[in-house]
Each structure stands twice: as structure tokens, then as C-alpha cells.
Amino acid sequence: MNKLVIIGNGFDLAHGMKTSYKDFLLWYLNKRYGQNQSYRENALLSFVDANPFDSEFGSLDDFSARLKYESIKVNYHFDFFKCLVEDFRKSNWVDIESKYYETLVDLYLSNKSVVIFSNADIETKLLNLNTCIELLKCELEDYLSSKFVGDPIKNTEIEHAIEVDIFKDEKFKNSCSTFFLNFNYTNTINLYLNEYLKTGDKETIYIHGQLKEIKNPIIFGYGDESNKYFEKIEDLNNNEYTRHLKSFSYLATSNYKKLFDLLGRGDFEVYVLGHSLGLSDRLLFNHIFEHPHFKKVQLYYYEYKKDGVVVNDFFQKTQELSRHFKLDSKHAMRTKVVPFSESKPLTKFKPQN
């Protein structure tokens, strides 16, 4: 039986790598706070009356407090980024991609009701939104490249970094083929391939691109063609509406085709390590989980503490997974998901000393 291992941002976070949206945002705020604050076309925001001798922001809560109680003011160059900053407590990367698409839909609906905005106003808003996304993507690549180009952790730290045991499982090692579908821009998975999976038929696909790789540029956007507005947006015949939709970005490389060529080799099982399975990748996941060779999926869940009790997100993951199956495939899904009683956390919750 072949194996498809889906790697998401939670995999890097489980290694203590600061790859979350909040980590990036704090870095960017401090970067801009320490720069010349004149308005720049290639900046997402600038600070007003910033004192270059002030200390940097220790956290996003510190940033919010200093905006409230000190003379610091922010000039947001894009409305979309302003919303992301002000709503940082609720935002993850998948949420940002979803908010981008929601904003596109709002512009589409506004386009159908020009009483609210003129066509010129809508076109300006659309161009500003896409420029914001492009700058956000460039800054994200700079942030990750400054920290994680090359091996992010040492081989000797693997045992302590993550407790998933599938890489050591003899049945896993001896499977016909193992395909790694890496949604991260980082190469953390390579450490496991070098340490535990030195032999056998392996293939790693960086489906969303790699840092500073011209031939495999990073992809950031939205990928749900089943959304009821997608076809209507396409029919507008305005390429700005589809500039950052993943279905078109996939055509820049052979990664998408390579993945389904590999899956076409025979029956496969899926292992999900640190991916939220959100709607921003719905196009891709639908074709994986509706594939005739797909047999089962093992979800590695996230454990955390809430109100003094250790809880997990296994139930939420099954809810997200369900959205990638068509209505007449829901029964098949329930027979193919490995139940919670037979599942494990990506990393066990460790109380702070």
C-alpha cells in the first residue's frame, strides 16, 4: 500500500519553529518600526511619530497596548492588511487566504451593484487588494528565508522535536512508495527522510513552492473552485479577480500533475501531519480524497490546554475533512477515517514547568 503524507504548518510549529502568522506579523511590525517611516510603495504600513530609540514590540499584545497608550500611530497602506492586523488574535494563514477570497466576493457583489461603488472604485480596490497580497507574500518569503533556509534544526534534535512514530514503523518504511505532499515552504521533512527513510521509493512535492526557488515559486492565495461565486467571478472576464487563485498558480510548475501521476500508481493511504485541511486548499483535497485509489486517512491531532483541561482538535479536523467530500461520498468518508481511539497527537501536550 502506498502512503501519502500531507505536511502542514503545524508540522513546523511542532518543532518550535516560528512560522505562524502571528510570528510573521510581529517580525514585520518590528521591521517597519525600525525603518525610515516615509510612505513607501513597497510597504504594507508605516508608523507615525515613531521614536527610533524606542524598544521593539515584545509581542502583538504589546503592540496593541502601545498603540492605545503611547503616541504611536499606524498608517495602513492597504485596508485588507489593516483588517488582518486588527484581527490578529483570530487569524492563521488559512484564515487569511479565506479572507482574501471573501474580499474578492465582496468586490464581485459590489460590481453587480454599482449604486454603492463606481466601476472605477471597484477596480482600484481590486488592484490594491492584489498588490497587498503580493507584498504580503514577498515579506513572508523574506521572513522565512531569514530564519529557515537550510536545515532548520539539527539531526540530533529530531527525537526531541516531534513524537510521531510513523517514520520508524517498519510497515511504513517498507510500503510500496511514500509520497510527501509538503504545503510548507520550509524543508523540515528532509531531516526525517535522511534519518529514518534512507531507502525505498520516496518523492517529496513542495506543492506551494520553496523559499527562494525561481523554478518553484511560493504560492499564496485561495483554491476552492467549488465555491458558488467562482464561476461567476471567472465570467467577469477580469484577470485581476483570479490572479491569486491557486488553481492557476499550480500551472507554473509540474507539481500538481506529478502528484496525481504518483497517486495513479495504485492504492494509497493518507497521513495528515499538521495541516488544518481548510477550504483554501479545497480544490486539491477534493481530488485527493475522492480519488478511486484512496483507501484511508490517519489524522494526527493537536493537543492543547483549555480552561485547565487538555483537549484536542480531532473533531474539528474531521469537520474540515468532511467538506472535501461530495454529499454522496459522506458514508465512504466515515469508513475511511481512522477513529480517534486509534489515532495519536502530533506531539503530546507538555505542561510548562
C-alpha positions in Angstrom: 0.0 0.0 0.0 1.4 3.4 -1.0 1.5 6.3 1.5 0.7 9.9 1.0 1.9 12.1 3.9 0.4 15.6 4.0 2.6 18.1 5.8 1.2 21.4 7.0 2.3 24.4 9.1 1.5 22.6 12.3 4.4 20.2 11.5 6.9 23.1 11.6 5.2 24.6 14.7 5.5 21.2 16.5 9.3 21.7 16.1 9.2 25.0 17.8 9.7 26.9 14.5 8.1 30.4 14.5 6.2 30.0 11.2 2.7 31.1 12.3 1.0 34.3 11.0 1.4 35.9 14.4 5.2 35.2 14.4 5.5 36.8 10.9 3.3 39.8 11.8 5.4 40.6 14.9 8.5 40.4 12.8 7.1 42.7 10.2 5.9 45.3 12.7 9.3 45.4 14.3 11.0 45.6 10.9 8.9 48.6 9.8 9.2 50.3 13.2 12.9 50.3 12.9 12.9 51.7 9.3 12.5 55.2 7.8 8.8 55.9 8.2 8.3 57.8 5.0 5.5 56.4 2.8 6.8 53.6 0.7 5.0 51.9 -2.2 6.5 48.5 -1.3 5.5 48.7 2.4 2.3 47.4 3.9 2.2 50.1 6.6 4.2 52.9 8.2 4.4 54.3 11.7 3.6 57.9 12.5 5.7 59.7 15.2 7.8 56.6 15.8 10.8 57.1 18.0 13.8 55.1 16.6 15.2 54.8 20.1 12.1 53.1 21.5 12.3 49.3 22.1 10.8 46.9 19.6 7.4 45.3 20.3 7.8 42.3 22.6 4.5 40.7 21.4 1.4 41.6 19.4 -0.4 42.4 22.7 2.4 44.8 23.5 2.0 46.4 20.0 -1.8 46.9 20.7 -1.2 48.3 24.1 1.4 50.8 22.9 -0.9 52.0 20.1 -3.5 52.6 22.8 -1.4 54.2 25.5 1.5 55.8 23.7 1.8 58.4 20.8 2.5 55.7 18.2 0.1 55.7 15.3 0.0 53.5 12.2 -0.7 54.5 8.6 -2.0 51.4 6.9 -1.3 51.4 3.2 -4.0 48.8 2.5 -7.4 48.3 4.0 -7.0 44.5 3.8 -3.8 44.5 5.8 -5.3 46.8 8.4 -8.1 44.2 8.9 -5.5 41.4 9.3 -3.5 43.4 11.9 -6.5 44.5 13.9 -7.9 40.9 13.9 -4.6 39.1 14.6 -5.9 37.1 17.5 -8.3 35.2 15.2 -6.1 34.9 12.2 -4.0 32.0 10.9 -2.6 31.5 7.4 -5.6 29.6 6.2 -7.9 32.3 7.6 -6.0 35.0 5.7 -6.4 33.1 2.4 -10.1 32.7 3.1 -10.5 36.4 4.0 -8.8 37.2 0.7 -11.4 35.2 -1.2 -14.2 36.7 0.8 -13.0 40.2 -0.1 -12.9 39.2 -3.8 -16.5 38.0 -3.5 -17.5 41.3 -1.8 -15.9 43.2 -4.7 -17.8 41.0 -7.1 -21.1 41.7 -5.4 -20.3 45.4 -5.3 -19.6 45.2 -9.1 -23.1 43.9 -9.5 -24.5 46.8 -7.5 -22.7 49.9 -8.8 -25.0 52.1 -6.9 -22.7 51.6 -3.9 -19.3 51.9 -5.7 -18.5 53.0 -9.2 -16.7 50.5 -11.5 -13.6 52.6 -11.2 -13.7 52.5 -7.4 -14.1 48.7 -7.5 -11.2 48.3 -10.0 -9.0 50.4 -7.7 -10.0 48.3 -4.7 -9.3 45.1 -6.6 -5.8 46.3 -7.7 -5.0 47.4 -4.1 -6.1 44.0 -2.7 -3.9 42.1 -5.1 -1.0 44.4 -4.5 -1.4 43.8 -0.8 -1.4 40.0 -1.3 1.7 40.2 -3.5 3.6 42.3 -0.9 2.5 40.1 1.9 3.8 37.0 0.0 7.2 38.7 -0.6 7.5 39.8 3.0 6.6 36.3 4.2 9.2 34.7 1.9 11.8 37.2 3.3 10.9 36.4 6.9 11.1 32.6 6.4 14.2 32.8 4.3 16.0 34.8 7.0 15.3 32.1 9.5 14.8 28.7 7.8 16.7 28.5 4.6 18.8 25.4 5.0 18.2 22.8 7.8 16.1 24.5 10.5 17.0 22.0 13.2 19.9 19.6 13.7 19.5 15.8 13.1 20.4 15.2 16.7 17.3 17.1 17.8 14.8 15.1 15.9 13.9 12.7 18.7 13.0 15.6 20.9 11.3 17.7 18.3 8.3 15.6 17.4 6.8 12.3 18.6 5.2 11.0 15.5 6.4 7.4 15.2 5.2 6.6 11.6 8.6 7.3 10.2 10.1 4.4 12.3 7.2 2.0 11.6 8.6 -0.9 9.6 5.3 -1.3 7.6 5.6 2.4 6.8 9.2 2.1 5.8 8.5 -0.9 3.6 5.5 0.5 1.8 5.5 0.3 -1.9 6.0 4.1 -2.3 5.9 7.1 0.1 4.9 10.5 -1.2 5.3 13.6 0.9 2.9 16.4 -0.1 4.6 19.4 1.6 2.4 22.5 1.9 5.2 24.3 3.8 7.8 26.4 2.1 10.4 25.0 4.5 12.3 21.7 4.2 11.9 20.3 7.8 10.7 17.0 6.4 14.1 16.4 4.8 15.5 15.7 8.3 13.3 12.7 8.7 13.9 11.4 5.2 17.7 11.5 5.8 17.4 10.0 9.3 14.7 7.3 9.0 13.8 6.8 5.4 17.1 6.4 3.8 15.9 3.7 1.3 12.8 3.0 -0.7 10.8 4.8 -3.2 10.2 8.3 -1.9 9.0 11.5 -3.5 8.6 15.0 -1.9 6.4 17.5 -3.6 6.6 21.2 -2.5 3.1 21.9 -3.7 3.1 25.5 -2.5 6.7 26.2 -3.7 10.0 26.6 -1.9 11.9 29.6 -0.5 14.0 31.5 -3.0 13.5 28.8 -5.7 12.9 30.5 -9.0 11.7 27.3 -10.6 9.3 26.6 -7.8 8.0 30.0 -6.6 5.9 30.1 -3.5 2.1 30.1 -3.9 -0.2 32.1 -1.6 -3.9 32.5 -2.3 -7.1 30.6 -2.4 -8.1 27.3 -4.0 -11.8 26.5 -3.8 -13.3 26.3 -7.3 -16.5 24.7 -5.8 -17.5 28.0 -4.2 -20.8 29.2 -5.7 -19.2 32.5 -6.8 -16.1 31.1 -8.5 -17.7 30.6 -11.9 -19.5 34.0 -11.7 -16.2 35.7 -10.9 -14.5 34.0 -13.9 -17.3 35.1 -16.1 -16.4 38.8 -15.3 -13.5 38.4 -17.8 -11.2 40.4 -15.5 -8.0 38.6 -14.8 -7.3 40.6 -11.6 -10.1 38.6 -9.9 -8.2 35.3 -10.5 -4.6 36.5 -10.1 -4.1 34.8 -6.8 -6.3 31.8 -7.1 -4.2 28.6 -6.6 -5.7 26.7 -9.5 -3.8 29.0 -11.9 -0.7 29.2 -9.8 -0.3 25.4 -9.9 0.2 25.6 -13.6 3.5 27.4 -13.1 5.2 24.1 -12.3 4.6 20.3 -12.8 4.0 19.7 -9.1 0.2 19.3 -9.4 0.5 16.9 -12.3 3.3 14.9 -10.7 1.2 14.4 -7.5 -1.7 12.8 -9.4 0.7 10.8 -11.6 2.1 9.3 -8.4 -1.4 8.7 -6.9 -2.4 6.9 -10.1 0.2 4.2 -9.4 -2.0 2.3 -7.0 -4.0 2.2 -3.8 -2.8 4.7 -1.1 -3.3 5.7 2.5 -3.2 9.3 3.7 -1.4 10.6 6.8 -2.1 14.2 7.8 0.6 15.9 9.9 -0.1 19.5 11.0 -2.5 20.6 8.2 -5.8 22.2 9.1 -7.5 20.8 6.0 -9.1 24.2 5.5 -11.1 25.4 2.5 -8.3 27.4 1.0 -6.9 24.1 -0.5 -10.3 22.6 -1.2 -9.7 22.0 -4.9 -6.6 19.9 -4.3 -8.0 17.9 -1.3 -11.3 17.1 -3.0 -9.4 15.4 -5.8 -7.2 13.5 -3.3 -10.0 12.2 -1.1 -12.3 11.5 -4.0 -9.5 9.6 -5.8 -10.5 6.0 -6.7 -7.2 4.7 -5.2 -7.8 6.5 -1.8 -8.3 3.9 1.0 -8.0 5.5 4.4 -6.8 8.7 6.2 -5.0 8.9 9.6 -5.3 12.3 11.3 -2.6 13.3 13.8 -4.3 15.8 16.1 -3.2 18.8 18.1 -3.3 18.7 21.9 -3.6 21.9 24.0 -4.8 23.1 27.3 -8.1 25.0 27.6 -9.6 26.1 31.0 -7.2 23.8 32.8 -8.1 20.7 30.8 -6.1 19.0 28.0 -8.2 19.0 24.8 -7.6 18.3 21.1 -8.8 19.3 17.7 -9.5 15.8 16.3 -13.2 16.5 16.0 -12.6 19.9 14.2 -10.2 18.1 11.8 -12.9 15.6 10.8 -15.3 18.5 10.2 -12.8 20.2 7.9 -12.1 16.9 6.2 -15.8 16.3 5.6 -16.0 19.5 3.5 -13.7 17.9 0.9 -16.1 15.0 0.2 -19.2 15.3 -2.0 -22.6 14.7 -0.5 -22.9 11.2 -1.9 -19.4 10.3 -0.6 -20.0 11.1 3.1 -20.6 7.5 4.0 -17.4 6.4 2.3 -15.5 9.1 4.3 -16.8 7.8 7.6 -15.5 4.3 6.7 -12.1 5.6 5.7 -11.2 7.9 8.6 -9.1 6.1 11.3 -11.2 6.7 14.5 -10.0 8.8 17.4 -9.4 5.7 19.6 -6.7 4.6 17.1 -5.2 8.0 16.5 -2.3 9.9 18.1 -1.4 13.5 18.7 1.3 15.1 16.6 3.0 16.0 19.8 1.8 15.2 23.3 0.8 18.2 25.4 3.7 19.1 27.7 2.8 21.3 30.7 5.1 24.3 31.3 7.3 24.0 34.4 
